[in-house]
Amino acid sequence: MTGRLEEFFEKSEKITLGGGQDKIEKHHKSGKLTARERIDALCDEGSFEEFDRFVKHRATSFGLENKEFPADGVITGIGTVNGRKIAVFSQDFTVQGGSLGEMHAKKIMKVQDMAMKLGIPIVGINDSGGARIQEGVDSLFGYGGIFHRNTLSSGVIPQITVICGPCAGGAVYSPAITDFIVMTDKHSQMFITGPQVIKAVTGEETSMEELGGALVHNTKSGNAHFLVPDDKNAMLLVRELLEYLPQNNSEEPLKTESTVSDPVLELREIVPDNPKQSYDIKKVISLVVDDGKFLEVHEHYAKNMVIGFARIGGRSVGIVANQPSVFAGSLDINASDKAARFIRFLDAFNLPIITFVDTPGFLPGISQEHGGIIRHGAKLLYSYSEASVQKITLILRKAYGGAYIAMGSQHLGADIVFAWPGAEIAVMGPEGAANIIFKREIDASGNPEKTRQEKIAEYKDVFANPFVAAGRGYIESIIDPAESRREIIRALETLDTKVEGRPSKKHGNIPL
């Protein structure tokens, strides 16, 4: 027994060191944590239980039969975050560049299956050079199996990906299917084909960072949701994100203690009297949510739309809001996609949707029309209509035309719609409407500009207010801005027992 025990300790220590002390030191010098250190930073202290520690590859081609890859380049297991269980896998770049082969993939697939059985979130930490080419089609089998499980898990358990190094080729599709992607600045990259292949095929020259760095995917492609400076901050962010989420789609999100505060008088002064003047919607959000705490998602992408998590009255909610300080809060292709996918996540995991509206419409332009704004805007309409969770909408100022409908209106199934007294709800803005409705009178007038301004004022008096919509029952209540937090908390309490069915079907056909 003593000999076996010594053998166990020896092998266990070797596996713990991964690619060896030299490679670990090199890894540290590049500013990165090791695969095991990342798990330690993510999970509660001492909570992680590793699976398949002694798994070995069985490849025999190209000399692999003579090589050992500790833990086959990936650490898998179950741990806790703030006392709640999560499944984790963390690729080890110090072991054969974290390359994915048959057994590496089987370890990931096993922990994916375990997460589904237990009904717990899964966090995948990616740091890999890609497929283990020496294992050929077995690597492709591995990727396919992981993608399949990502898809079956979607909407059942939260899936979070952290990119801490390279993620190239087919490997990028697992993160893309998951719910949220966190990328570390200057250390992580995602791309289908690398700079060398692109140069050979198209003649274009680029670097890995310019092609698929964290900043690119957070600002341009929209593939990533969070940008953090390093591994440690990535794990802290994931811990924070998990606080807002239920363990699975059968659970309700955790509730915390909260009190209904006094009226927030500052909210009365935020929206400028001049309808052409902008303001920051995030200030409104911070004054409405508990403790002013808002975890913004996709902060650097499609900034005319703001989305993220918060608590209101102790309840975890999702926020969807127009940003008047960017494109006046207009809806465009990217903003529509950004909000639609987030709304579907919230609905899948029983998180109420709180919508703040201030939008003049869909962004006009040839590039928008040719880029498919009709189809992309339809995603937003579809996602709101499809969602059966509690939906509360607050119209702060402008709510014009199709954008009014698209931003969580009663017509798409919102349960309770509030409006501030200065809200303007109409088919279009007063200037445009007056030009159409009163065109003949303006043209026939001796002073067209004076007549035009008079007609604009006339239209504003009739339609540029919330009272017409309230008179039709399209708005449940016009409220004092200072009472916004109190009213939303009451609405959430009212809707706490909401049950709303949907027609029986396999699935809808969202306009992708």
N, C-alpha and C positions, 0 to 999 in steps of 0.2 A: 504493500500500500504506500509506503514511504516513497518508493521510486516513482510510482504513478503520480503521487501528489507533487513531487518535485517537477515531473514532466509537465503537469498541469500548470504550475506556477510559471515555469519557463516559457511555455507556449503562450500563456495569457499575457505575460509581460511583453513578449515580442509583438503580439497582435496590438497591444495598447500603443506601442511606438509606431505603428503604421509603417510608413516608408523608411523609418529610422531617424535617429537624432539629427543627422546632417540635413535631411530634407525638411524636418520640422523647423530647424533653425532658419533655413532658407525661406520657408513659408512665413515665419514670423518677421523676417527682415523685409519682406514685401508688404508688411502691414496687415497680414491676415491671421485669423485664428485657425487652429486646426479643426478638423471635423468634430473631434470629441470636445474640444473647448467651446465650439459653437453650441453643442447640445447642452453643455454645462451652463452656458450663459442663458439659454432659453428656458430650461426646466428648473423647477424648484430644487433646491440643494438636496442631493442624495436620493432624488425620486426616480431617476432614469434606470430602467431595467432593460439591458441589452439582450437582443435575440440573435441567434445564428452567428455568434462570435467566431466560431471555429469553421465556418463554411469555407470550402476551398473550390477553386475552379477545376474543371476536368478537361480542359483543352489540351490538345497534343500537337497542334500544328505550329510551325515556325518557332520551335524550341520552347513553347510555353510549358511543356511537360517538365522542364527543368527550373521553372520559376515559381516562386511562392508570392502570393499577393495577400498580405494579412487582412482578414475580414473581407477579402475580395474587393477591397476599395470602397466599402460603404458600411456605415454603422446604422443599425436599425433597432427600434425598440419602443417602449411605452414609458412616458414620464408624466409629470403633472406641471401645470402652470396655474399658480394661485389656487392650488389644491384640486384642480380639475384635470382629468386625464386627457392626454393627447398622444397620438402616434407620431413618430419622428423617423426620418431617414436623413443621413448626412453623408454626402460623398467625400471621400478622402483623396485630395489631389496628390498627396505624398505617395500614394500607392498607384503606380502605373498611370499617373495623371488623372486618377478618378475615373478611368475609362470603364464603360459599361459592357460587360460580357454576360453570358448566360446566368451564372450564379449570382452575380451582382444584381441583375434584374430580378431574379427570383426572390431575393431578399426583400427588395422594394415591393414587389407584388404581394408577398406574404404580409408585410406590415400594412399595405393598403387593404387587403382582405380583413385583417385584424381590426383596423379602424372601422370598417363597415359593420363587422359583427358586434363590436362594442358600442357603436354609435358615438364615436368621438372624432374631433377634428384631426386632420393630418397636416403636418408641416414638413415639406421637402426642402432640404438645403442642398442646392446644386453647386458643384465645383468640379467640373469634369471636362476633359478634352474631347469627349464624345464616345462614339462606339469603339469597342476594342476590335480593331480591324482583323486581328489574327483569329478571332472567333467567328468571323464571317456572318452567316445568316442567323446564327444563334443570338448575336447582338440585336439583329432586326426583330427577331422573335421577342426579345426582351422589351424593346421599345414599344412594340405593338401591344403587348400585354399590359404595360403600364398605362398607355393611352386609353385602352379599353376600360380599365378600372377607374381612371380619372373621369371618364364619361359616365359610367354607371354610378359613381359616387356623387356626381354633380347634383346639387339640390338636395342631397341626403345628409352629407356631413360637410362642414366647411373645409376647404382645401386651400392652403396657403403655401406659396413658393417663395423661397429666399435665394436669390442668385448672388453668390459670393465670389464667383470666378467665371471662367468660360462656360458657355452653354451653347453648343453649336450643332448645326445639322438637324437631324430628326429630333434630337434631344429637346429642342425648343418647344415642341408641341405639347409636352406634358405640362410645363408651366402655363402655356397659353390656354389650356382647358381649365386650369384651376381658377379659383375665385379671385385671388389677389397675388400680385407679384411685387416683391420687395427687391430692389437692386442697390448694391453698394457702389458708391461713386468711385470711379477710376480703377476699380478692381474687377468689376463684372462686365460681361458682354453677352449678348444674344444675337445670333444671326444664322440664317439658313446656309449661306455660302460665304466663306471667308474672303478677305481682301485679295489673296492670290488667285482664287478661282474667278472672282469678279474681273480682275485685270486680264486674265487669260481669255475670258469669254467676251467681255464688253470693252476692254481697254481702259476702263475707269480705274483710277488709283485712289485708294483710301486706306485709312488705318483701322485697326480693330475698334478703337474707341470712337472714331468718327462714324463707323459703320453701325456698330451695335452697342455702344456704351450706355451706361445707366442714364445719362442726361438725355441722350437721343431717344431712348424708349419712354422716358418720362415726359418729354416735351413735344416730340414730333410724331412718333408712331402711336403713342398711347398704349403700347403693349404692357408697360409697367405702371403700377399704381403708387408706389412709394420710392423716394430717393433718400438714401441715408449715407452718412459719411464712411461708415465702417461696419465690420461684423458685429461688434458689441451693440451698436445702436440699432442694427437690424433686428437682433434678438429682443431688445427692449421694446421695439415697435410692435413686433409680433405678440409679445406678452400683453401690450396695451390693446391691440386689436382684438385679441381673444376675449378680453373682458366684456366686450359689447355683444359677443355672439353666443347663441345657444350651442350645446354640444352637437345637436343634430336637428333635423327638420320636424321631429316629434315633440321637441321641448320648447318651452317658452324662454325667452331671454331672462337672465337674472335681473331682479329688481333690487334697488338699494333704497335706503332711507332718504327722503327729501321733503322739504317743506315748500308750501306755496308762498312765494315771497310777496312783499308789498308791491304796489304798482311801480313799474319801471318807467319813470317819467321821461327818461332820456330817449325812449322810443318815439315820443311825440315830436322830437326835433331832428330825427335822423334824415327823413326824406325831405329834400329841398322843395321849396315852393315852386321853383322853376322846373317844369317837367323835362327840360333839356339838360339839366344838371345831374351829374352822377353822384353816387355814394357807394360805400362798401357794404355789401350784403352780409359780409362776415361779422360786421359790428352788430347787426341785427341778431344774427344767430347767437353770438356770444352773450347777448343780453337776455335771450329767451331760454337758453339751455342751462342745465344745472351747473353751477360754479363756473360758468363761462367756458367750459371745457368741450372742445370740438376737435375730433380726429378727422382731418380732411383727407379724402381719398382722391387720387388723380389731381393733386394740387397744381401741378405744372402743365397740365394738358387741358385744352379747351376751356380756358379760364372764364369764358362767358357763362359757364355753368359751374356751380359749386355743389359738391356732394360730400357726404361724410357721416360719421357716427357721433352721437351725443346721448346724453340722458336728459329727459324732461320729466320732472316729478318722480325721479328714481327709475323710470322706464327707459330701457335702451331703445333708441329710435334711429332711423335713417333720415338724413336731411337732403332734400333736393331743392336747389335755389338758383334763380337767375342772378347774374352778377352785373348790375347796371354800369359798373365802371369799366367793363370790357364789352365792346360792340353794343353798348346800351342794353345789354342783357338779351340780345337777339339770339334766336335758336339757329344754329347751323348744323352741318353734317356731323362734325366731331362732338359738339355738345349734345346732340340728340343721341348718338351712340353711347356716349359716356353716361348719361342719365338713364337710358333704357336698360343697359346691362346692370346697373346698380339697383334699379327698381326691382328687377327680376330676382336679384340676390336677396333683397330685403323680403320680398314676398315668399321666396322659398324657405326662409328661416324665421318667419313669423315676427318680423320686425316692422312696427308701424312706420308709415311713410309720412313725413311732414314736409310739405311743399311751400316754399316762399316764392311768390310770383311778382315779377316786375319785368315785363318783356313787351317790346313794341311789335314783335312779330318774328317771322322767319327771315333770316338774313337774305336780302336780294342779291342777285349777281349771276352772271353766266356760268362762272366756275361752280357755283353751288348747284345750279340747275343741271349742268352736265355731269356733275359729280354724284348726282342722285339724291338731292335733298328730299325729294318726294318719298323715296324708299326709306331713307334714313330717318326722316321725320315720322314716318309711319311706325317705326320701331318704338318711338316714344309713346305714341298713341296706343299702340298694341300693349306695351308693358303696363301702362297705367290701367287699361281696361281689363287686362288679364289678372292683375293683382287682387287678391281677396283679403289681404290684411287690412288693418285699420288705416284709413287714408284721410288725412286732415290737411286742408289747403288754406293758406293765408295770402290774400291778394293785397300787396302793399301799395302799389301805384298802378303802372300800366299793365293791362291785360287785353291785348288786341287780337282780333281775328282768330286764325287757326292756332296761333301760339297760346292764346287764352284757353282754347279747348285742350290743347296738348299738355299743358302744365297742370295736370291733376284736377281738372274741372269736375264739377258735379256730373256733367254729361258723360264722363268716362268712369264714373263710379265712385267719386270722392264721397265719403260719408258725411263730413262736415266741412263747409267752406265758410271762412271768415273773410271780411274785407275791412280795411281801414277806411275812414270817411273820405280820404283823398283818392281812393282807388278810381281808376278810369277803365271801365269795361265796355268795349265797343268792337264793332267790326274792324275799324281801323282808327288811326289817330285823327284828331279833329281837323287838322290842316288838309289831309288827303280827302277826308270825307266831305268837307265843305266844298272842295274843288270839284267833286263829282256831283253831289246833290244840288248845289246851287250854281252850276256852271253857267247856265243861261242868264241868270240874274246878275252874276258877276260880270259876264261879258257885255251885257246890255247896259250896265251901270256907267254913269259919267265918271265915276271914280272907282275903277275896278279893285284897287288895293284896299281902299276904305271899306267897300262892300264885302270884300273877301274877309277882312278881319272881323266885321260885324257878323258874318255868317259862321265863321269859326267859333266866335263867342256864343252864338246861338246854339250851335251843335254841342259845344261843351256843356252848356246849361242843361241840355236835354239828355245827352248820353255819357259825357265824360265824368261820371260819378257812379257810385255803387247802388244807388237807390232804384234804378230801373231793373237791374238784375235781381235785387232783393225783392222788388215788387212782384217779380215772376216766380220767386221761390228758388232761384238758382244759387242764392247765397243764404246760408242759414242765419247769419248774424253780421251786422256791421258793428265793429267794436272799437273802443278807445285803444289806440296803440299801446298805451301804458299797461293795459290789461291783457296783452297778448300772451304772456307766459301763463298767467292764471287761466285764461280761456282754453289754451291748448292742453294744459294739465287736466282740466275738467272734461274736455272732449275725450282725452285718452281714457279717463276713468269711465266715462259713459260708454265708450266703445270696447271696454275690456272684455265683454262677453260676446263680441260680434262673431257670428257664424254666417258665412255666405257661400253657398254652393256654386258650382259651375257645371255646364252640360257635360255629360259623360262622353269622353273621346280619348283616343290614344294620345294625341297631342295636337296643338295648333300648329300653324305654319307661319311663324313670324317672318316678316319680310327682311330676310338677311341680306 
